[in-house]
Amino acid sequence: MNSRDTERVDSLYIVDAHHHLWDLQSGHYPWLQDEYLGAGFFLGEYDKLRQNYLDDAYRRDTAHYRVVATVHIEAERSRTQQVDETRWLHDQGARTGLPSVIVPHVCFTQPDLDAVLAAHVRFPAVRGIRSKPVSAADPDSEVAGQPGTLQDPAWLDGLAQLEGYGLSWDLRVPFWHLCEAAEVAKLFPGLAIVLNHTGLPLDRSEEGLSIWRKGLAALADAPNVFIKLSELGLRGGQWDPISNRRVLRDAVSIFGAKRAIFASNLPVSGLSASFEQIVDGVLDAVADLGDEAVQDIFANNARRFYRMNDTFPKHEQL
């Protein structure tokens, strides 16, 4: 890290716009507690994630940085415990200060959709919903039009309910679905949408990155869509700083510094990189931007997107 970046780190406020917490004794997390996928997980072996990850662990992982607020994204707790996860997180936030705001889960085609959404928004820290559409296993497979996909009328009807509850949508699809996601985004111009994990550019070949960039450009054409600069780990827990820099610079160039949001994806990102590596990688990629743009990416854009004015603790660390 050069002296310029060191100065930026020392003065930098961070809103971590995407992380997870879980207590395996308080809830059921099938992906952590049931059948172990091993190397079948998209980032490789994840055995070390199969233990509690709570506020003290998060604070240890981010100890050398001024993290002033966080956004908890649903951690795939049992889909029968969607509101239970929100309640548990609300209690965690009240007791420990983490998280600051919450993005829970609901399936857009579940029969009790309205009741679950109404239950979520009773908790004042709730800001949005993450609900993953059904996606193809790889770029050569096809699922378009199947139940739960981006083209499913019932699924789209469910997505349409978010605006009425004042909720945003965390969009998570692999790079081969980004153009389809852009078509959906343009159907809902009043819905605040944020793309998770930099659009998951898992294929760093020229062909793969070309498909990814085309999809990002289509999404960025919808002014209601933001992007999270998060989870740049590759299959098998690989971390490629050179390729990551290119990806980050392209993402910021396409979306602009006012719609790019820093996020860690802790603890899942820990399979590939430390929080220090993640922060340093983003700082390196945006090194030619001014201090105001850097602070927008690391905090202000997340504050704006997740409406955090009332919960953002000024001049103090969590």
Secondary structure as the mmCIF struct_conf table of DSSP 4:
data_model
#
loop_
_struct_conf.conf_type_id
_struct_conf.id
_struct_conf.beg_label_comp_id
_struct_conf.beg_label_asym_id
_struct_conf.beg_label_seq_id
_struct_conf.end_label_comp_id
_struct_conf.end_label_asym_id
_struct_conf.end_label_seq_id
HELX_RH_AL_P HELX_RH_AL_P1 SER A 3 SER A 11
STRN STRN1 ILE A 14 HIS A 19
STRN STRN2 TRP A 22 TRP A 22
TURN_TY1_P TURN_TY1_P1 LEU A 24 SER A 26
BEND BEND1 GLY A 27 GLY A 27
HELX_RH_AL_P HELX_RH_AL_P2 PRO A 30 GLN A 33
BEND BEND2 ASP A 34 GLU A 35
HELX_RH_3T_P HELX_RH_3T_P1 GLY A 38 GLY A 40
BEND BEND3 PHE A 41 PHE A 41
TURN_TY1_P TURN_TY1_P2 PHE A 42 LEU A 43
BEND BEND4 GLY A 44 GLY A 44
HELX_RH_3T_P HELX_RH_3T_P2 ASP A 47 LEU A 49
BEND BEND5 ARG A 50 GLN A 51
STRN STRN3 TYR A 53 TYR A 53
HELX_RH_AL_P HELX_RH_AL_P3 ASP A 55 ASP A 61
TURN_TY1_P TURN_TY1_P3 THR A 62 HIS A 64
BEND BEND6 TYR A 65 TYR A 65
STRN STRN4 VAL A 67 ILE A 73
TURN_TY1_P TURN_TY1_P4 ARG A 79 THR A 80
HELX_RH_AL_P HELX_RH_AL_P4 GLN A 82 THR A 96
BEND BEND7 SER A 100 SER A 100
STRN STRN5 VAL A 101 VAL A 103
STRN STRN6 HIS A 105 HIS A 105
TURN_TY1_P TURN_TY1_P5 PHE A 108 THR A 109
TURN_TY1_P TURN_TY1_P6 PRO A 111 ASP A 112
HELX_RH_AL_P HELX_RH_AL_P5 LEU A 113 VAL A 121
TURN_TY1_P TURN_TY1_P7 ARG A 122 ARG A 122
BEND BEND8 PHE A 123 PHE A 123
TURN_TY1_P TURN_TY1_P8 PRO A 124 ALA A 125
STRN STRN7 VAL A 126 VAL A 126
STRN STRN8 GLY A 128 ARG A 130
HELX_LH_PP_P HELX_LH_PP_P1 LYS A 132 VAL A 134
BEND BEND9 ALA A 137 ASP A 138
TURN_TY1_P TURN_TY1_P9 PRO A 139 ASP A 140
TURN_TY1_P TURN_TY1_P10 ALA A 144 GLY A 145
BEND BEND10 GLN A 146 GLN A 146
TURN_TY1_P TURN_TY1_P11 PRO A 147 GLY A 148
BEND BEND11 THR A 149 THR A 149
TURN_TY1_P TURN_TY1_P12 LEU A 150 GLN A 151
HELX_RH_AL_P HELX_RH_AL_P6 PRO A 153 LEU A 159
TURN_TY1_P TURN_TY1_P13 ALA A 160 ALA A 160
HELX_RH_AL_P HELX_RH_AL_P7 GLN A 161 GLY A 164
TURN_TY1_P TURN_TY1_P14 TYR A 165 GLY A 166
STRN STRN9 SER A 168 LEU A 171
HELX_RH_3T_P HELX_RH_3T_P3 PHE A 175 HIS A 177
HELX_RH_AL_P HELX_RH_AL_P8 LEU A 178 LEU A 187
TURN_TY1_P TURN_TY1_P15 PRO A 189 GLY A 190
BEND BEND12 LEU A 191 LEU A 191
STRN STRN10 ILE A 193 LEU A 195
BEND BEND13 ASN A 196 ASN A 196
HELX_RH_3T_P HELX_RH_3T_P4 HIS A 197 GLY A 199
BEND BEND14 SER A 205 SER A 205
HELX_RH_AL_P HELX_RH_AL_P9 GLU A 206 ALA A 220
TURN_TY1_P TURN_TY1_P16 ASP A 221 ASP A 221
BEND BEND15 ALA A 222 ALA A 222
TURN_TY1_P TURN_TY1_P17 PRO A 223 ASN A 224
STRN STRN11 VAL A 225 LEU A 229
STRN STRN12 LEU A 234 LEU A 234
HELX_RH_3T_P HELX_RH_3T_P5 ARG A 235 GLY A 237
STRN STRN13 GLN A 238 GLN A 238
HELX_RH_AL_P HELX_RH_AL_P10 PRO A 241 PHE A 255
TURN_TY1_P TURN_TY1_P18 ALA A 257 LYS A 258
BEND BEND16 ARG A 259 ARG A 259
STRN STRN14 ALA A 260 PHE A 262
STRN STRN15 LEU A 266 LEU A 266
TURN_TY1_P TURN_TY1_P19 PRO A 267 PRO A 267
HELX_RH_3T_P HELX_RH_3T_P6 VAL A 268 LEU A 271
TURN_TY1_P TURN_TY1_P20 SER A 272 SER A 272
HELX_RH_AL_P HELX_RH_AL_P11 PHE A 275 ALA A 285
TURN_TY1_P TURN_TY1_P21 VAL A 286 ASP A 288
BEND BEND17 LEU A 289 LEU A 289
HELX_RH_AL_P HELX_RH_AL_P12 ASP A 291 GLN A 295
HELX_RH_PI_P HELX_RH_PI_P1 ASP A 296 ASN A 300
HELX_RH_AL_P HELX_RH_AL_P13 ASN A 301 PHE A 305
TURN_TY1_P TURN_TY1_P22 TYR A 306 ARG A 307
TURN_TY1_P TURN_TY1_P23 ASN A 309 THR A 311
TURN_TY1_P TURN_TY1_P24 LYS A 314 HIS A 315
#
